[in-house]
Each structure stands twice: as structure tokens, then as C-alpha cells.
Amino acid sequence: MHLFVDREIRGAADIFGHFGEVTLFSGRALTRAELASADVLLLRSVTRVDAALLDGTPVRIVGTATAGTDHLDLAYLRERGIEVFDAAGCNARAVAEYVLACCLLASALQQRPPADLRIGVIGYGNVGRQVAALFTALGMPCVINDPPLAAAGSTAALASLEAALACDIVTLHVPLTDGGEHPTRGLLGRAELAAIDDDALLINAARGGVVDERALLAWARQRERAIALDCWLGEPSVAPDLLRRVTLATPHIAGHTIEARERAASMLVTALAASLGLSAPATTGSAEPGIIDPAGSGDGLAGVRTAVLACCDPRVTTARLRATLALDPAARAGAFDQLRRDAAGRREFAHYRIATAGLQSDTVACLRALGFQTN
């Protein structure tokens, strides 16, 4: 069996070699000619999989190491009888931690206690649930909006989109869809953005296209606003004017942690083994925990903020992405992908042990509730 595997999938050569010959490829550069002998294609979101890539190839299994599948032409794959599997949920925790970091950087959190802020979580799937759990651990009430979940008869306490948009922080966690009863492309347009409070923080760590970027740019030009964008229309090329305007700008790295990549690889291995009727090879991960000492920053929210930003500080990558504005468009697109690779060494909260000496018990309890290791 011949497997083509994106070289950025963690441990690709070693773990997938269990199933046959492995050829590694660069995600944005893959061509149909290269797949002339491929049985299995394992990829990430940067590779568009459709007739243009697969027609005339022997590919019979496609697996994506991502939660989203909007880069796959699922109708075409079904028509061809090609088996498809994904890694839904693999990066949910990583995205939630990124969102929390963005919120702790928002000026509102430095001036008001967390319990005074309401969080509008739009989309209550794997990521939205993790986001809500983290905010709940900080005592921040969440307003949840998810029309498909409501239509399915969910017993979760769900609210209207208008109610979610009225919150102090609005964060998006929906897939990018064009069809069905609840399409999400352009979910936030001019009217929806106008409904968001002037001092609110808007976060898109879902997919580029969920927010109408033209409307977003016009909205951002009206006055200084707090906007965090991790997902962009037309990646790796991003709109320069929007990049200049938003508060936090990162190159689709919210879900980029070592743990998320390990989970994605493990999920692909398990799914592929089940498809082929084989045993799955063992996958290993983890490492000795890192140490974070927030004592010098004080107790309460200040200590929590220090610990969270020690793991994930979107300001660092924002500065690097903005620096690419000096490059020509082609070089800027290449830099976008390089920044994604550079960010892949991030670790999640659970990897770190907090030095608790000097911290009050309620601060320690809060950090433990967020997932950090404590003594």
C-alpha cells in the first residue's frame, strides 16, 4: 500500500509506515500527477481535495488531520466511493486555550471582574463546549447559540444569535458551510456586526469566510475595536488592510499545539487501521511538564493571566504576522505558512505545572480548573 502523507502531520513517516510505503508531501504543492500510485491520502486543511486533484488516481481513502472538512469536496468523494475520515475534536482544547488568551488580553478584562462579563459562544460543538468550560471555570457566564443543535432537540440552554452578539465577548466556533438550513458563510455580515457593542471583543477562530471580511473591515474602520482574527479568507494570502486593523492577528494557529497534532495523528491511525482491518500501532507523546511561576504577577486574575499567556500569547505571533506586510504578496503568503510551522511547538495548559508557593488557594483552584497541574 502506498500512502501520501502531509509532512506536517506529527510523526507521519514513523507511524504511518506501519501500513505501507509512505511518501511525504508539502500540503499546498501536491499535484494529481504525484498521486498516480497513491492508495491513501492523509492531509491537512491546506490541501483542497476534489476532482482536480483525484480524478484518474487510485486513491481510495482520504483522511484529514483536522476537525473541519470544508477543504474536501465531500459530494465528489462520496460519488467516487472514496472513504473519508477526519480528526473532529483533535484541536478543540487548543482553540479554547487560544480564545481564553485573547480574552485575557482584552482591556475589558483588566478593568472589570470576569464575572461581570458575558461570553457569546456561537457554535457549541467540540470547540464551543471547551471554550464554555474554560470561561465557566473563571466564573464568566456564557450565552450559547447553535441553531442546528436547537433544531436537533438539544436540552442545552441555547439562545438566539442576537443574544450572543449582545455579549461583552463574541467568539465563533462554527464550521464553514454553504448549504443546508443554517449555512455559515458570511454568518456575520454588516447587520450582525452592527449589533455588537462598541467595546466588545470579537474573535474568529473558526474558519475564514464565516465573517464577511469586507463588512468586517468597514466595521473596524468606524472606530477602534477589539478584534482577534486567526482565520482568514483566501489563506495563506490575507487582506493587508484587515491585517493592519485588527487587534490580534494570527496565521490560523489557534488549534496548533503539540498535543492537538498528536491527537490528530492518533485519530488518523486508529481510523485507518479500522478501515483496513489491521491493528493500530502505538502512538506516544507527552514530555516532562514545564514549570510556570506566576507568583511575581500577583494573585487572582493577574496570576491566571500570567500562566495562560506563558502558554499562549497571541501578541507575539501578531507582531510577526504584521511584519510580513513589508513583503510582496507571494513572500507574504509563504511567511504565513512558515509562521504556522513555527507556532506548532506550543503546549497546552495540562503540560505545565504551576509553582503555587505564594499563591492564594482560590487562585490555585482556578488554575487547576483551567487544566494546569498544581502541587
N, C-alpha and C positions, 0 to 999 in steps of 0.2 A: 504494500500500500504506500502511496506517495502523498505526503501531507505538505501543503504550503501553509506556513505559519508566520504571522507578522512578527518580526524580530523584536518588537517592543512588548510582546506578551511575556510576562516574567517566567524565566526558566524554560522558554519554548523548546530549545534544542534538546534538553535533557528529558523533560517529562513526556514530550510527545514522541520521542524516539522509541518509546515502548511500543508504539503502534505501527512503526514502519519507517521508511526513509523520510527525513524532514528537510525541506528547503525553506530557508528564511527569506522573507522579502520585506521591502520598505513599503509601508501602508499606502502612501499616496502615489507610488510609482508602479504598482502592479499592472501588468497588461494581460490581455487574453492569450497572447502567444505564449507567455510563460506558463500558463495553466494547461498546456497541451497534454501533460501526463499526470495532472493532479486528480486525486480521488477525493481529497478532503481539503477544505479551505477554512482556515481559522484566522480571524481578523479582528480589527478594532473599528471604531466609528469613522476613521478617516478614509476607509475604502468603500466606495459605492459598489454594491453588488446588484447587477441587473443583466439584461440580455447582452448589453455591450461588452460586459466582462466575461460572461459564462457561455454564450452561445457557441456550440461546437466543441466545448470542452467536456471531459469525462467527470467533472466534479459532481459528486452525488451527496455530499454532506457539507453544510456550511455552518460554522459556529462563530458567534461573535462574543468577544470578551468584554461585553458592555451590557448595561441594563437596557438602553434604548435600542430600537431596531429600525429607526427611520432611514438609516443608510442602506437598508435591504429592501429590494423590490419583492415583497412577500408574495404578491399575486403571481409574479413570474416564477418564483421558486416553487410555489405550490403546483403551478401548471406543469413545470418540468419534473415534478416528483422528487425534488431535492429536499432532503431532510434538513431542518433548521433548528438550532438551539441557541440560547443566549445565556447571559450571566445575570439575570434580573436580580437586583438586590446586592450585588457584589460591592458596590461603592456607596451604598446608602449611608453608612456610618461616616464615611469620609466627607461626603457632601454636607451632611448635617453639621459636622465639626467646622467646616469652612463657613457655613452660614452663621453659626454662632460667633466665629471670629469676626466676621463682617459686622455683626450686630454690636459686639463689644467695642468695635472701633467707632461706631456711630456716636456723634456728640450727645445725642439724647440720653444714651446710657450713662454718660459721665455726669449728667445733670439731674437725672431722675432715677429713683429706685426701680429695679427691674419689675417689681410687682405692679408698678403704675403703668407699664407699657403693655399694649395688646399686640399680639402677633397674628397676622393674617397668613395662614398657610394654605396656598392654593394648590391642590393636588395632595391626596392622602394615601399614596401608595407606599412602597418601601421607603423612599426617601422622606416623604412628608411625615410619616409616622416617627421616624428617627428624629427629625427636626423638632416635632412637637414634644417628644420625650425629653430632649435636651432643654428646651425652654421651660417645660414644666418643672424640671429639676432646679431651675433658677427662680421658680415661683412666678413665671411670666405666663399669663393666660393666653390661650390660643383660640383663634376663630378659624374653623376648618371649612374649606369649600371644596367640594368634589362632586359635581353633578352626576357622573357615571356611577359613582358609589351610591349616591342617593337613589338613583333610578334602579339600582340593583337591590334596594330594600335594606341598606345598611342600618344598623342600630346606632352607629356613631352619631355624635351630636354635630350635625353639619349645618352650615349657614350659607347664605347667598353670596355671590361674588361681590355684590355691593357692600355687604357687611365686612368681608375680608379686606376689601380695598380701603375701608374706613379706619383700618388699624394703624398703629404707630410704625410697625414694620410689616412690609408685604413681601413675601418670599414665594417664588414659583417653583413647583415641583411636578410638572405635568409632562407627558410625552408630546412630541411634535406629531400632530395628526391632521390630515386634510379631510377625511371622510367621517361618516357616522353621525350620530345625533349631536355630538359635542366636540367638533373639531377645535383644535387648539392653536392652529397657525393664526397669528395676529390676535390672540386672545385678549391681549391688552393693546388697544388702539387709542386713538385720540380721546374718545369719550371716557374710557376706563382710566386713563392716566389723569385726566382732569378731575376724577373723583378721589384721587389720592391726595392726602393732606400735604401742604407745602413743606412741612417739617418731617415727613415720614421718610423712612429708608426703604427703597425698592431694590430687591435682589432677584436676579435671574441666574440661577444655577441649574436650569433645566435644559433648554435647547434654544439655539439661535432661531429666531422666527416666531417664537411664542409671543414675543413683544414686537410690535411693529416698530422697526428701528427709525423710520422717518418720523413717525409720531413721537417716539422717544426723544429724538434729537430736538425736535421743535419744543417739546415739553421742557427739556433740560435748558434750552436757551432762554426760557421765560424768566428764570431766576435760578440762583444756586440751589441745587437739590442734592440729596444724598442718594446715589445710585451705585450699586455694585453689580457689574456685569462679568460673568465668567463664560457665557455662551454668546456667540456672535453669528449673525447671518453671513454665509459665504466663507467660513473658516477654511484655510488659515488667513485669508485676506479679510481684514476688518476695516470698518469705516473710520478713517482718520479723525473726522470731526467728532464722532461719538467717543472715540478713544480719548480725545482731549477733554471732553466734557464730564465724563463720569467720574465719580469719587474713587472707586476701586475698579480696576480693570485687570482681569487675569485671563490667561490663554487656555480656557477650558481645562482647568486643573482642580476644580473643587473635589472631584472624585479620585484624584491621583494620590494614593498612598501606597506604601509597600504592601500593607495588609489588604487593601482593595484589589491590588493586582494579583496577590497570592490567592485570594478567594476566587477571582475570575478564572485564573488558570485551573484551580482545583475543580471548579464547576464545569469547565470545558472538558477536563479529563474524565470526570465522572459521567457526563452526558455521552461523550464519545465512546467510552468503554461500554456503557449500556447499549448504545446503538449497535455496536459490533459484537456484543455478546462476550466481551472479554473482561478480565479483572482489571481494575484501575490501579495504576502504580501509586505508591505512597508519595504524597507531596509534603514537604516540610517547610517550615517558615519560622518566624519569630527570632528573637535575639535577646541578649541580656537587656533588661529595661534601662532606659535613660533616666537621669535624675533631673528634676526641676525643683529649684528652691525659690519660692515666691515670697519668702518671709520679708525681704527688704522692701517690697512694694506695699506692704500693709495687709490688713485683713479684709474680709468681706469681698465686695465686688472687685476691688483693686487686686487682691491676691488671685482671684479667679481669672481676671483678665490677663494677668501676667502669665499664669500657667497656660491658658488657652493660646495666647499669642506666641508663646515659646514653641508650641507645636505647629501653629499655622498663622502666619502673619501676611495677609494679602497685600499689605503696603509694599513689601519687598518686591514681589513679582509685578505689582502695578508700576513701580518705578522702572523696572527693566523693560516692561512692555511699552511704556511711553517712550523710552529711549529709542525704540525702533522707528519712531516717527521720522527720524533723520535719514532713514534708509529709503531706497527706491522700493516700489511696491513688491517686486519679486523677492528682494532681500528681506523685506519686512515679513512676508509670508513665511519664508524659511526660518526667520528668527522666532516666529510664533511657535512653530513646531519644536525648535530647539529649546525654547523656554518650557514647553510641556515636558520634554525629556528631562530637563534639569530639575523640574519640580517633583519628579517621580520618587525621590528619596524620602519624602515626608512620611512621618509615622503618626499613627492615631493615638488618642489620649491613653488608651489602655496599655500602650508600650511604656509609658512613663510612670515613675514612682515619685510622689511628691515628698519633699523634705518638710515634714509637718512641724518641726520644732519651732515654737514661737507663734504658731497659728492658732486661732481660736477654734474650738470644737465645731462650731457651726460652719466655719469656712472649710474645715477638713471634710465635714459631712457633705457639703455642697460639691467639693471636688471629687469625692468618692461617687456621688450620684451622677456626675458627668462622665464617669468611667475611668478616672485616673486611679492608679494604685496608690494606696496610702499605708503608712506603717501602723 
